[in-house]
Amino acid sequence: MQLSFLGAASTVTGSKYLLEVGNKQILIDCGLYQGVKNQRQRNWQAPPFNPKKLAAVLLTHAHIDHSGYIPALVKAGFRGPIYCTPGTKALCSILLPDAGHLQEEDARYASKKGFSKHSPALALYTEADALAAMDYFSALPFDEFSTIAAGIEAKFTPAGHILGASSISIKAEGKTLVFSGDLGRQTDPIMYPPHTMKTADYLVVESTYGNRHHDKSDPEETLARIVADTVARGGSVLIPSFAVGRAQALLHILTKLKTARRIPDVPIYLNSPMAVSATKLLFSCNQQVRLSADDCQLIDDNVRYVRSVEESIEINEQTFPHIVISASGMASGGRVLHHMKTMLPNSRNSIIFAGFQAPGTRGASLVDGAEKVKIHGAYYEVKAAVFNLENLSAHADSDELIAWVSHFSPKPRQVFVTHGEPVAADSLRLRIKDELGINVCVPEYLDRVELS
């Protein structure tokens, strides 16, 4: 049995792991690369395996850095089953077509403005490609082993993070291999904590916050202060947000603050068709999360859902204070860029990031203090105040990751630390080695190991 690390190695993006059991190949996660250019270019390269030979794909959750390459995989000839939880399948039916639509939109805009090297500019895949890929999805329940190929079984265990997110256990050749997926937090405003797991011969664990501890301050208090200060000086607030999970947590917090009169009574816009659909889906599944029916109604009553391009443009023309939540969370694409072009040059405004910003993204540049950023081929001065509320992250921090790994008994033979920038991954490696006494390493891109 061999495991290859084809993504999320020394980076937090592009999650892909290829498991080979005899003559069968299973892909665990199938994410898009985001961030720095040399990684994004991997999306356009032929994958280092034959998609037609895959027996199945397993998804830990629906975020694009874990699922976003699936339409391209199907386009390249994959025709096997894609196994995931019901929540992940439902979210992918929203996220993947929207991702294809956004790529088409961005390609058209790039062609119109002439800032692409291609003429016309190309989309990696289209909305139609994504809809076609959904035919191969098959939902499996939590906490039950299912046969996914001859001699190979898999089980999905709740991981917190977002709706449907899971850790995956795979049994084959008498061994158990566990993939943590993205692990949620104990104190997430919407999601319940990840379930503990106890059995693994080999463990692949994420390390997004492997070298950091989340700020213990109250994110509601910090958000309330920033919004109040911004509105007091006549400005507006833009929050780049992941469409699934983070957007809904922000809506929940902001509507609570508004109802309690801890922030001014200004309009709150959710400007992302994907996020709007994900919000409605979460409302229909609220029994699986911490939101009550009253919480869902409160959001509905206080938020203006923006779907059309025309409505999005109208927001940029407003002169009174308001709050906009828009995708993407790292400002790497989508409608948020059009808001940024309007809001960044105005010192009265505030830009609030709400979680991890991958190196190479506009979000990372802004959080690091960039004085200007390039958007759609032109540079824009950064005069707005920029904040990053990392304590709103839906990722477990270093202590929470160590606590989760510590529950395995007996200890895994080997732990592989992935899905983290190099410093974060190596920091978690050292903690696992020194505090838990487990064999542990940080794989490099394209590493292939024997699980014997």
C-alpha positions in Angstrom: 0.0 0.0 0.0 1.5 3.3 -1.1 0.5 6.9 -0.4 1.5 9.9 -2.6 1.2 13.5 -1.6 0.0 15.4 -4.6 -1.3 18.6 -2.9 -1.4 20.3 0.5 2.3 19.5 0.9 4.2 22.5 2.4 1.1 24.6 1.6 -2.6 24.8 2.7 -4.1 24.4 -0.7 -4.7 21.9 -3.5 -5.4 18.9 -1.2 -4.9 15.6 -3.0 -3.6 12.3 -1.7 -3.3 9.2 -3.9 -3.7 5.8 -2.1 -2.6 2.7 -4.1 -3.8 -0.6 -2.8 -2.6 -3.4 -5.1 -3.8 -2.3 -8.6 -6.5 0.0 -7.2 -6.1 3.8 -6.9 -8.1 6.0 -4.6 -7.9 9.8 -4.5 -8.6 11.4 -1.2 -9.6 15.0 -1.7 -9.4 16.8 -5.1 -8.7 20.4 -4.4 -7.8 23.5 -6.5 -4.5 25.2 -5.8 -4.9 28.9 -4.7 -2.3 31.5 -3.7 1.1 31.9 -5.3 1.4 31.6 -9.1 3.7 28.6 -9.3 1.1 26.6 -7.3 -1.9 27.9 -9.2 -0.2 26.8 -12.4 -0.5 23.2 -11.2 -4.2 23.4 -11.8 -3.5 23.7 -15.5 -1.0 20.8 -15.6 -2.0 17.2 -16.2 -2.3 15.4 -12.8 0.5 13.0 -11.9 -1.8 10.0 -12.3 -4.3 8.8 -14.9 -7.8 10.0 -13.9 -9.3 7.2 -16.0 -7.7 4.6 -13.7 -9.0 5.9 -10.4 -11.4 3.5 -8.7 -12.9 6.3 -6.5 -12.5 9.7 -5.0 -13.2 10.4 -1.3 -13.9 14.0 -0.1 -13.3 15.2 3.4 -15.4 18.4 2.8 -16.7 20.8 0.2 -14.3 23.7 0.4 -12.8 24.5 -3.0 -9.2 23.8 -1.9 -10.4 20.2 -1.2 -13.1 19.7 -3.9 -12.6 22.3 -6.6 -10.5 20.2 -9.1 -13.3 17.6 -9.4 -14.9 19.1 -12.6 -11.4 19.2 -14.2 -10.9 15.6 -13.1 -14.1 14.4 -14.8 -13.3 16.6 -17.8 -10.0 14.6 -18.0 -11.8 11.2 -18.1 -12.6 10.2 -14.5 -15.8 8.2 -14.4 -15.8 6.5 -11.0 -17.8 7.3 -7.8 -17.1 10.3 -5.6 -17.9 9.4 -2.0 -18.7 12.0 0.6 -21.2 12.8 3.3 -24.7 14.1 2.4 -23.8 17.6 3.6 -20.7 17.7 1.5 -22.6 16.5 -1.6 -25.2 19.2 -1.1 -22.6 21.9 -0.7 -20.6 20.7 -3.7 -23.8 21.0 -5.8 -23.7 24.7 -4.9 -19.9 25.4 -4.8 -18.7 23.6 -7.9 -21.1 25.1 -10.4 -20.6 28.5 -8.9 -16.8 28.1 -9.1 -17.2 27.2 -12.8 -19.4 30.2 -13.3 -16.9 32.5 -11.6 -14.1 31.2 -13.8 -16.2 31.9 -16.8 -17.0 35.4 -15.5 -13.3 36.1 -14.7 -12.2 34.8 -18.1 -14.8 37.1 -19.9 -13.7 40.1 -17.8 -10.0 39.4 -18.5 -10.7 39.1 -22.2 -12.7 42.4 -22.2 -10.0 44.3 -20.3 -7.1 42.6 -22.1 -5.1 41.6 -19.0 -4.9 37.8 -19.8 -2.0 36.2 -21.7 -4.6 34.2 -23.6 -7.0 35.5 -26.2 -9.7 34.7 -25.4 -9.0 34.1 -21.7 -9.6 30.5 -20.6 -11.6 29.0 -17.7 -10.2 25.8 -16.2 -13.8 24.4 -16.3 -17.2 25.8 -16.9 -20.5 25.7 -14.9 -21.7 23.0 -17.3 -18.6 20.9 -16.5 -19.3 21.2 -12.8 -22.9 20.2 -13.2 -21.9 17.2 -15.2 -19.4 16.2 -12.5 -22.2 16.1 -9.9 -23.6 12.9 -11.6 -20.7 11.0 -10.0 -21.3 12.0 -6.4 -22.5 9.3 -3.9 -23.4 10.3 -0.3 -22.5 7.9 2.5 -23.6 8.3 6.2 -21.4 9.3 9.1 -19.8 6.6 11.4 -20.4 3.6 9.2 -17.7 1.7 7.2 -18.7 1.2 3.5 -17.0 -0.8 0.8 -15.6 1.7 -1.8 -13.6 -0.9 -3.9 -12.8 -4.5 -3.5 -10.9 -5.0 -0.3 -11.2 -1.3 0.7 -13.6 0.2 3.2 -14.0 3.8 4.3 -15.8 5.6 7.2 -16.6 9.3 7.6 -16.4 10.9 11.1 -17.6 14.4 11.9 -14.7 16.9 11.9 -16.6 20.2 12.6 -15.2 22.9 10.3 -18.2 23.2 8.0 -21.5 21.4 7.2 -20.7 17.8 6.2 -17.0 18.0 7.0 -15.4 14.7 8.0 -12.2 12.9 8.8 -11.9 9.7 6.8 -10.8 6.3 8.0 -9.7 3.8 5.3 -9.2 0.0 6.0 -7.2 -2.0 3.5 -4.7 -4.9 3.8 -5.2 -5.1 7.5 -4.2 -1.5 8.1 -6.1 1.6 9.0 -5.2 5.0 7.5 -6.9 8.2 8.8 -7.1 11.6 7.1 -8.0 14.3 9.5 -9.4 16.7 6.8 -9.8 20.2 8.1 -10.5 20.0 11.8 -12.9 22.5 13.4 -12.7 24.2 16.8 -14.2 23.6 20.2 -15.8 27.1 20.3 -17.0 27.6 16.7 -20.2 29.8 16.7 -22.0 27.4 14.3 -20.3 24.0 14.1 -20.1 21.4 16.8 -16.5 20.2 17.8 -14.8 17.5 15.8 -15.3 13.9 17.1 -12.3 12.2 18.6 -10.9 9.2 16.8 -8.9 6.4 18.4 -7.7 3.9 15.8 -5.1 4.6 13.1 -1.9 2.8 12.0 -1.1 5.8 9.8 -2.5 9.4 10.3 -2.5 12.4 7.9 -3.2 15.5 9.9 -3.7 19.1 8.8 -1.5 21.9 10.3 -3.1 25.2 9.0 -2.5 26.7 12.5 0.2 24.3 13.6 2.4 27.0 14.9 -0.2 29.4 16.4 -2.7 29.7 19.2 -6.0 31.4 18.5 -6.5 34.8 20.2 -8.6 34.2 23.3 -10.3 37.6 23.0 -14.0 37.7 22.2 -14.3 38.1 18.3 -17.8 39.6 18.8 -16.3 42.4 20.9 -13.6 43.1 18.4 -15.9 43.0 15.4 -18.4 45.3 17.2 -15.6 47.8 17.9 -14.3 47.9 14.3 -17.8 48.3 12.8 -18.8 51.0 15.3 -15.5 53.0 14.7 -15.8 52.7 10.9 -19.4 53.8 10.8 -18.7 56.7 13.2 -16.2 58.1 10.7 -18.7 57.7 7.8 -17.1 54.6 6.3 -18.3 51.1 5.3 -17.0 47.7 6.1 -16.0 45.0 3.6 -15.5 41.4 4.9 -13.9 39.0 2.3 -15.2 35.7 3.4 -15.3 32.0 2.4 -18.8 31.4 1.1 -19.3 28.3 3.2 -19.0 28.3 7.0 -17.3 31.6 7.6 -19.9 33.7 5.8 -22.7 32.1 7.9 -20.7 32.5 11.2 -20.2 36.2 10.4 -23.9 36.7 9.6 -24.8 35.1 12.9 -22.5 37.3 14.9 -23.4 40.5 13.1 -27.1 40.0 13.4 -26.7 39.3 17.1 -24.7 42.5 17.5 -27.2 44.5 15.5 -30.2 43.2 17.4 -28.4 43.9 20.7 -27.6 47.4 19.4 -23.9 46.8 19.9 -23.3 48.0 16.3 -25.1 50.8 14.4 -28.3 49.9 12.4 -26.7 49.8 8.9 -27.5 47.5 6.0 -25.8 44.1 5.9 -25.3 42.7 2.5 -24.3 39.1 1.6 -23.0 39.5 -1.9 -22.2 36.1 -3.2 -24.7 33.8 -4.9 -22.7 30.8 -3.6 -22.8 32.1 0.0 -26.5 32.9 -0.3 -27.3 29.4 -1.4 -25.0 27.9 1.2 -26.8 30.0 3.9 -30.2 28.7 2.8 -28.9 25.1 2.8 -27.5 25.6 6.3 -30.9 26.9 7.5 -32.5 23.7 6.2 -29.9 21.6 8.1 -29.8 23.7 11.2 -30.5 20.7 13.4 -27.0 19.5 12.5 -25.4 22.7 13.8 -25.6 25.2 16.7 -28.1 27.5 15.0 -31.7 27.5 16.3 -34.7 28.3 14.1 -34.8 31.7 15.7 -31.2 32.3 14.9 -31.9 31.5 11.2 -34.9 33.8 11.2 -32.9 36.6 12.7 -30.3 36.4 9.9 -33.1 36.4 7.3 -34.7 39.5 8.8 -31.5 41.5 9.0 -29.5 40.5 5.9 -30.0 41.6 2.3 -29.1 38.8 -0.1 -27.4 39.9 -3.3 -27.6 37.7 -6.3 -27.5 39.7 -9.5 -24.5 41.6 -10.9 -26.7 44.7 -11.1 -27.4 44.6 -7.4 -23.7 44.1 -6.7 -22.9 47.2 -8.8 -25.5 49.3 -6.9 -23.8 48.5 -3.6 -20.6 50.2 -4.9 -22.6 53.3 -5.8 -23.9 53.8 -2.3 -22.6 56.7 -0.2 -24.0 55.8 3.2 -22.3 53.3 5.7 -23.0 49.6 5.2 -21.4 46.2 5.7 -20.7 43.8 2.8 -19.7 40.2 3.2 -18.4 38.8 -0.2 -16.4 36.0 -1.5 -13.6 35.0 -1.8 -12.1 34.9 1.7 -8.5 35.5 0.5 -9.6 38.1 -2.1 -8.3 35.8 -4.8 -11.3 36.3 -7.1 -15.0 36.9 -7.2 -17.2 39.9 -6.5 -15.2 41.0 -3.5 -12.6 42.4 -5.9 -15.0 44.9 -7.4 -15.9 46.1 -3.9 -12.2 46.3 -3.0 -11.5 48.6 -6.0 -14.1 51.0 -4.6 -13.4 50.7 -0.9 -9.6 50.3 -0.6 -8.7 53.9 -1.6 -11.0 55.5 1.0 -9.5 55.9 4.5 -12.9 56.0 6.1 -13.5 52.3 5.2 -12.4 49.1 6.9 -11.5 45.7 5.3 -11.8 42.8 7.8 -10.3 39.4 6.9 -11.7 36.6 9.0 -9.2 33.8 8.9 -6.1 32.3 7.3 -4.6 34.1 4.3 -2.4 31.9 2.1 0.9 33.3 1.0 0.6 34.9 -2.5 -3.0 35.9 -2.1 -4.2 39.5 -2.1 -5.5 38.8 1.4 -2.1 37.9 2.7 -0.6 41.0 1.0 -3.2 43.3 2.6 -2.8 41.8 6.1 0.9 42.1 5.8 0.6 45.9 5.2 0.7 46.3 1.4 0.4 49.9 0.4 -1.2 49.0 -3.0 -2.5 45.8 -4.5 -3.1 44.7 -8.1 -6.7 43.9 -9.1 -7.8 43.2 -12.7 -4.5 44.4 -14.1 -4.4 47.8 -12.3 -2.9 48.9 -8.9 -5.1 50.3 -6.1 -3.8 52.3 -3.2 -4.6 50.9 0.3 -5.9 53.7 2.4 -8.7 51.8 4.2 -8.0 50.2 7.6 -7.2 46.5 7.3 -7.8 43.9 10.0 -7.5 40.1 10.3 -9.7 38.4 13.0 -7.9 35.0 13.1 -9.9 34.0 16.1 -12.9 33.6 13.8 -11.0 30.9 11.9 -12.8 27.5 11.6 -9.5 25.6 11.9 -8.2 24.1 15.1 -5.2 25.8 16.5 -1.9 24.1 17.6 -3.2 23.0 21.0 -6.5 21.7 19.6 -4.6 19.7 16.9 -2.3 18.2 19.6 -5.4 17.3 21.7 -7.1 15.6 18.8 -4.0 13.5 17.8 -3.4 12.5 21.5 -6.7 10.5 21.6 -5.3 7.8 19.3 -4.5 4.6 21.3 -2.3 2.8 20.5 -0.3 5.5 19.0 -0.2 5.6 15.1 3.0 4.0 13.6 3.5 7.2 11.6 1.9 10.7 11.4 2.2 12.8 8.2 1.8 16.5 8.8 0.2 18.3 5.8 -2.0 21.2 4.8 0.2 23.9 6.4 2.8 26.4 5.4 6.4 25.1 6.1 6.9 26.8 9.4 3.4 25.8 10.7 3.8 22.2 9.5 7.3 21.7 11.1 6.2 23.3 14.3 3.3 20.8 14.7 5.7 18.0 13.7 8.0 18.9 16.6 5.1 19.0 19.1 3.8 15.6 18.0 7.3 14.2 18.3 8.3 15.8 21.6 5.0 15.8 23.4 3.3 12.7 22.1 6.3 10.5 21.2 5.0 9.5 17.8 7.0 9.0 14.6 6.2 12.0 12.4 7.3 13.7 9.2 6.3 16.5 6.9 6.0 15.2 3.3 7.1 17.2 0.3 5.1 17.6 -2.9 5.0 14.3 -4.9 6.5 12.3 -2.1 5.4 8.6 -2.2 5.7 6.4 0.8 5.2 2.7 1.5 2.7 1.9 4.2 4.0 -1.5 5.2 
